[in-house]
Amino acid sequence: MLYEAVSLVSKRYGLPENGVANSRGTLRLGFVVAHLHQVSRLLEQGVDVRGYFRWNLTDNLEWAKGFSPRFGLVEVDYETKKRRLRPSALVFREIAFSWEIPYEMASGGEWGGGSRE
């Protein structure tokens, strides 16, 4: 769905930010991989994608919902202020450094289906 939506509006508006709030982390990993895979498809088709805006690096305050939504690739313990990299952060880092999505991720194999956080 991201692929089709961005294909239609990218020439005029560019690529918006995206993310998923999931306190248990069961959706984030698959979400990150699936959306980066769709961005890769857009680039292959010649769409002028100038960046990918992942919401958000760390858990943060959401004006309408307070601190309960957990969007971050990095978990924040609000009592101790400690941060912990979620598995999705490690995968995002791997994809960013290698400039590719390993086949097993993009095809729904080891990580593509979600739920390892």
C-alpha positions as CSV (number, residue, x, y, z in Angstrom):
1,M,0.0,0.0,0.0
2,L,2.9,2.4,0.8
3,Y,4.3,1.7,-2.7
4,E,1.1,2.6,-4.5
5,A,0.4,5.7,-2.4
6,V,3.8,7.1,-2.7
7,S,3.9,6.4,-6.5
8,L,0.8,8.5,-6.9
9,V,1.8,11.5,-4.8
10,S,5.6,11.5,-4.7
11,K,6.1,13.9,-7.6
12,R,4.2,16.6,-5.8
13,Y,4.6,15.9,-2.1
14,G,7.6,13.6,-1.5
15,L,7.7,10.8,1.1
16,P,6.1,11.5,4.5
17,E,7.3,10.1,7.8
18,N,6.0,6.9,9.1
19,G,6.1,4.6,12.1
20,V,4.1,2.3,14.3
21,A,3.3,2.7,18.0
22,N,3.6,-0.7,19.6
23,S,4.5,-0.9,23.3
24,R,5.3,-4.6,23.2
25,G,7.3,-4.2,20.0
26,T,5.6,-7.0,18.1
27,L,4.9,-4.9,15.0
28,R,7.8,-2.6,14.7
29,L,10.4,-4.9,13.2
30,G,8.2,-6.1,10.3
31,F,6.9,-2.6,9.8
32,V,10.4,-1.1,9.4
33,V,11.6,-3.9,7.0
34,A,8.4,-3.8,4.9
35,H,8.4,-0.1,4.5
36,L,12.1,0.1,3.6
37,H,11.5,-2.6,1.1
38,Q,8.8,-0.5,-0.5
39,V,11.1,2.5,-0.6
40,S,13.6,0.3,-2.4
41,R,11.0,-0.7,-5.0
42,L,10.1,3.0,-5.5
43,L,13.8,3.8,-6.2
44,E,14.1,0.9,-8.6
45,Q,11.1,2.4,-10.6
46,G,12.8,5.8,-10.8
47,V,10.7,7.6,-8.2
48,D,12.7,10.6,-6.8
49,V,12.8,9.5,-3.1
50,R,15.1,11.9,-1.3
51,G,14.9,10.4,2.2
52,Y,13.0,8.1,4.5
53,F,11.7,9.7,7.7
54,R,11.2,7.1,10.4
55,W,9.1,8.2,13.3
56,N,10.8,8.1,15.8
57,L,14.4,7.4,16.9
58,T,13.3,7.3,20.6
59,D,10.1,6.9,22.5
60,N,8.8,10.4,23.2
61,L,5.9,12.6,24.3
62,E,3.0,12.5,21.9
63,W,0.9,15.6,22.4
64,A,-2.5,13.9,22.2
65,K,-1.6,10.6,24.0
66,G,1.2,11.5,26.5
67,F,4.1,9.0,26.9
68,S,2.1,5.8,26.3
69,P,2.6,5.4,22.6
70,R,5.9,3.7,21.9
71,F,7.2,4.7,18.4
72,G,10.9,4.6,19.1
73,L,13.6,2.3,17.6
74,V,15.2,3.0,21.0
75,E,13.1,2.2,24.1
76,V,13.2,4.8,26.9
77,D,12.6,3.9,30.5
78,Y,11.0,7.1,31.7
79,E,11.8,6.4,35.4
80,T,15.5,5.8,35.0
81,K,16.0,7.6,31.7
82,K,18.0,4.6,30.4
83,R,17.7,3.8,26.7
84,R,17.8,0.3,25.1
85,L,18.1,-0.5,21.4
86,R,15.2,-2.5,20.2
87,P,15.8,-5.3,17.6
88,S,14.3,-3.0,15.0
89,A,17.0,-0.4,15.6
90,L,19.7,-3.1,15.0
91,V,18.0,-4.2,11.7
92,F,17.5,-0.5,10.6
93,R,21.2,0.0,11.3
94,E,22.2,-3.1,9.3
95,I,20.0,-1.9,6.3
96,A,21.4,1.7,6.5
97,F,25.0,0.6,6.6
98,S,24.7,-2.1,3.9
99,W,22.4,-0.1,1.6
100,E,20.4,-3.2,1.0
101,I,17.7,-5.4,2.5
102,P,18.8,-9.0,2.8
103,Y,16.5,-11.3,0.8
104,E,15.3,-13.1,3.9
105,M,14.0,-9.9,5.4
106,A,12.3,-8.5,2.3
107,S,10.6,-11.8,1.5
108,G,9.0,-12.2,4.9
109,G,11.5,-14.7,6.1
110,E,13.5,-14.4,9.3
111,W,12.4,-10.8,10.1
112,G,9.9,-9.7,7.4
113,G,6.9,-11.0,9.3
114,G,7.4,-8.9,12.4
115,S,7.2,-9.9,16.1
116,R,10.8,-10.5,17.3
117,E,10.9,-7.4,19.6
